[in-house]
Amino acid sequence: MKRNYVGLTLTNYSYMFNFEEEFEHQNTRVWMTNNWTKGFYYCGLYMVIIFLGQLYMKSRPRFELRKALICHFISLPAGSQNFTILLVLLFFNGKLPKPTYRMVDT
């Protein structure tokens, strides 16, 4: 029995990707019904990998990453375009611009 799920979903999107337009719910539901046990196998494999990884890394020296992490965290906001523009404006004008608000069409 094929069901119609069009009325149950919200289709008022401004843009839909191809995979969203071509998505067939019934085929996916049949696949999930047939393959739901595979998730347990993947979870078990994940736990084995984590456990064996801990045993392997227990005898190895630890990494000293403090300096690399400090450089990484300092570079994150510096890479942001908005942060850079605000710093330039603050440096040259001595004050920050007033915030602007845009209305979004719905």
SEPANU-73518 format. One record per residue (C-alpha): residue in three letters; z, x, y. Coordinates in steps of 0.1 Angstrom, whole numbers, plus 5000, padded with zeros to 4 digits. Each point is the difference from the previous one (the first is absolute). Layout:
<site><r>ala</r><c3>Z</c3><c1>X</c1><c2>Y</c2></site>
...
***
This chain:
<site><r>met</r><c3>5000</c3><c1>5000</c1><c2>5000</c2></site>
<site><r>lys</r><c3>4989</c3><c1>5016</c1><c2>5033</c2></site>
<site><r>arg</r><c3>5022</c3><c1>4993</c1><c2>5029</c2></site>
<site><r>asn</r><c3>4991</c3><c1>5000</c1><c2>5037</c2></site>
<site><r>tyr</r><c3>5024</c3><c1>5022</c1><c2>5020</c2></site>
<site><r>val</r><c3>4981</c3><c1>4998</c1><c2>5033</c2></site>
<site><r>gly</r><c3>5024</c3><c1>4974</c1><c2>5015</c2></site>
<site><r>leu</r><c3>5031</c3><c1>5021</c1><c2>4991</c2></site>
<site><r>thr</r><c3>4990</c3><c1>5031</c1><c2>5019</c2></site>
<site><r>leu</r><c3>4998</c3><c1>5006</c1><c2>5037</c2></site>
<site><r>thr</r><c3>4965</c3><c1>5009</c1><c2>5009</c2></site>
<site><r>asn</r><c3>5003</c3><c1>5004</c1><c2>5038</c2></site>
<site><r>tyr</r><c3>4995</c3><c1>5037</c1><c2>5001</c2></site>
<site><r>ser</r><c3>4983</c3><c1>5018</c1><c2>5029</c2></site>
<site><r>tyr</r><c3>4983</c3><c1>5023</c1><c2>4975</c2></site>
<site><r>met</r><c3>4998</c3><c1>5000</c1><c2>4962</c2></site>
<site><r>phe</r><c3>4991</c3><c1>5030</c1><c2>4980</c2></site>
<site><r>asn</r><c3>4973</c3><c1>4997</c1><c2>4973</c2></site>
<site><r>phe</r><c3>5026</c3><c1>5003</c1><c2>4972</c2></site>
<site><r>glu</r><c3>5019</c3><c1>4971</c1><c2>5015</c2></site>
<site><r>glu</r><c3>4969</c3><c1>4978</c1><c2>5002</c2></site>
<site><r>glu</r><c3>4989</c3><c1>5008</c1><c2>4965</c2></site>
<site><r>phe</r><c3>5035</c3><c1>4997</c1><c2>4984</c2></site>
<site><r>glu</r><c3>5001</c3><c1>4975</c1><c2>4971</c2></site>
<site><r>his</r><c3>5036</c3><c1>4989</c1><c2>4994</c2></site>
<site><r>gln</r><c3>4993</c3><c1>4985</c1><c2>4966</c2></site>
<site><r>asn</r><c3>4985</c3><c1>5032</c1><c2>4985</c2></site>
<site><r>thr</r><c3>5029</c3><c1>5021</c1><c2>5013</c2></site>
<site><r>arg</r><c3>5025</c3><c1>4975</c1><c2>4986</c2></site>
<site><r>val</r><c3>4984</c3><c1>5002</c1><c2>4966</c2></site>
<site><r>trp</r><c3>5000</c3><c1>5038</c1><c2>5001</c2></site>
<site><r>met</r><c3>5037</c3><c1>5001</c1><c2>5010</c2></site>
<site><r>thr</r><c3>5009</c3><c1>4975</c1><c2>4972</c2></site>
<site><r>asn</r><c3>4982</c3><c1>5023</c1><c2>4975</c2></site>
<site><r>asn</r><c3>5014</c3><c1>5033</c1><c2>5012</c2></site>
<site><r>trp</r><c3>5035</c3><c1>4993</c1><c2>5013</c2></site>
<site><r>thr</r><c3>5017</c3><c1>5022</c1><c2>4974</c2></site>
<site><r>lys</r><c3>4982</c3><c1>5031</c1><c2>5013</c2></site>
<site><r>gly</r><c3>5025</c3><c1>5001</c1><c2>5030</c2></site>
<site><r>phe</r><c3>5028</c3><c1>5007</c1><c2>4976</c2></site>
<site><r>tyr</r><c3>4982</c3><c1>5030</c1><c2>4985</c2></site>
<site><r>tyr</r><c3>4993</c3><c1>5014</c1><c2>5035</c2></site>
<site><r>cys</r><c3>5036</c3><c1>4996</c1><c2>5010</c2></site>
<site><r>gly</r><c3>5012</c3><c1>5017</c1><c2>4969</c2></site>
<site><r>leu</r><c3>4975</c3><c1>5029</c1><c2>5005</c2></site>
<site><r>tyr</r><c3>5012</c3><c1>5003</c1><c2>5036</c2></site>
<site><r>met</r><c3>5036</c3><c1>5003</c1><c2>4989</c2></site>
<site><r>val</r><c3>4992</c3><c1>5026</c1><c2>4974</c2></site>
<site><r>ile</r><c3>4981</c3><c1>5021</c1><c2>5026</c2></site>
<site><r>ile</r><c3>5029</c3><c1>4997</c1><c2>5025</c2></site>
<site><r>phe</r><c3>5026</c3><c1>5010</c1><c2>4973</c2></site>
<site><r>leu</r><c3>4979</c3><c1>5029</c1><c2>4987</c2></site>
<site><r>gly</r><c3>4993</c3><c1>5012</c1><c2>5036</c2></site>
<site><r>gln</r><c3>5037</c3><c1>5001</c1><c2>5007</c2></site>
<site><r>leu</r><c3>5007</c3><c1>5020</c1><c2>4969</c2></site>
<site><r>tyr</r><c3>4972</c3><c1>5024</c1><c2>5009</c2></site>
<site><r>met</r><c3>5010</c3><c1>5005</c1><c2>5037</c2></site>
<site><r>lys</r><c3>5037</c3><c1>5004</c1><c2>4992</c2></site>
<site><r>ser</r><c3>4996</c3><c1>5037</c1><c2>4990</c2></site>
<site><r>arg</r><c3>4976</c3><c1>5008</c1><c2>5029</c2></site>
<site><r>pro</r><c3>5010</c3><c1>5012</c1><c2>5035</c2></site>
<site><r>arg</r><c3>4999</c3><c1>4974</c1><c2>5027</c2></site>
<site><r>phe</r><c3>4975</c3><c1>5001</c1><c2>5029</c2></site>
<site><r>glu</r><c3>5012</c3><c1>5007</c1><c2>5035</c2></site>
<site><r>leu</r><c3>4980</c3><c1>4976</c1><c2>5021</c2></site>
<site><r>arg</r><c3>5023</c3><c1>4995</c1><c2>5030</c2></site>
<site><r>lys</r><c3>4977</c3><c1>5019</c1><c2>5024</c2></site>
<site><r>ala</r><c3>4968</c3><c1>4983</c1><c2>4987</c2></site>
<site><r>leu</r><c3>5017</c3><c1>4965</c1><c2>5003</c2></site>
<site><r>ile</r><c3>5011</c3><c1>5007</c1><c2>5036</c2></site>
<site><r>cys</r><c3>4965</c3><c1>5010</c1><c2>5010</c2></site>
<site><r>his</r><c3>4986</c3><c1>4969</c1><c2>4982</c2></site>
<site><r>phe</r><c3>5024</c3><c1>4976</c1><c2>5017</c2></site>
<site><r>ile</r><c3>4994</c3><c1>5015</c1><c2>5034</c2></site>
<site><r>ser</r><c3>4962</c3><c1>4998</c1><c2>4995</c2></site>
<site><r>leu</r><c3>5000</c3><c1>4963</c1><c2>4991</c2></site>
<site><r>pro</r><c3>5007</c3><c1>4986</c1><c2>5034</c2></site>
<site><r>ala</r><c3>4979</c3><c1>5027</c1><c2>5017</c2></site>
<site><r>gly</r><c3>4970</c3><c1>4989</c1><c2>4980</c2></site>
<site><r>ser</r><c3>5003</c3><c1>4964</c1><c2>5013</c2></site>
<site><r>gln</r><c3>4975</c3><c1>4992</c1><c2>5027</c2></site>
<site><r>asn</r><c3>5023</c3><c1>4977</c1><c2>5019</c2></site>
<site><r>phe</r><c3>5028</c3><c1>5026</c1><c2>5000</c2></site>
<site><r>thr</r><c3>4977</c3><c1>5026</c1><c2>5014</c2></site>
<site><r>ile</r><c3>4987</c3><c1>4978</c1><c2>5028</c2></site>
<site><r>leu</r><c3>5035</c3><c1>4991</c1><c2>5010</c2></site>
<site><r>leu</r><c3>5011</c3><c1>5037</c1><c2>5001</c2></site>
<site><r>val</r><c3>4970</c3><c1>5009</c1><c2>5022</c2></site>
<site><r>leu</r><c3>5007</c3><c1>4971</c1><c2>5023</c2></site>
<site><r>leu</r><c3>5037</c3><c1>5009</c1><c2>5002</c2></site>
<site><r>phe</r><c3>4992</c3><c1>5036</c1><c2>5006</c2></site>
<site><r>phe</r><c3>4974</c3><c1>4995</c1><c2>5028</c2></site>
<site><r>asn</r><c3>5014</c3><c1>4969</c1><c2>5017</c2></site>
<site><r>gly</r><c3>5037</c3><c1>5004</c1><c2>4993</c2></site>
<site><r>lys</r><c3>5003</c3><c1>4964</c1><c2>4989</c2></site>
<site><r>leu</r><c3>4988</c3><c1>4978</c1><c2>4971</c2></site>
<site><r>pro</r><c3>4975</c3><c1>4972</c1><c2>5005</c2></site>
<site><r>lys</r><c3>5011</c3><c1>4964</c1><c2>5000</c2></site>
<site><r>pro</r><c3>4994</c3><c1>4983</c1><c2>4966</c2></site>
<site><r>thr</r><c3>4970</c3><c1>4976</c1><c2>4997</c2></site>
<site><r>tyr</r><c3>4999</c3><c1>4970</c1><c2>4978</c2></site>
<site><r>arg</r><c3>4969</c3><c1>4986</c1><c2>4985</c2></site>
<site><r>met</r><c3>4995</c3><c1>4965</c1><c2>4988</c2></site>
<site><r>val</r><c3>4986</c3><c1>4997</c1><c2>4965</c2></site>
<site><r>asp</r><c3>4976</c3><c1>4972</c1><c2>4993</c2></site>
<site><r>thr</r><c3>5009</c3><c1>4980</c1><c2>4969</c2></site>
***
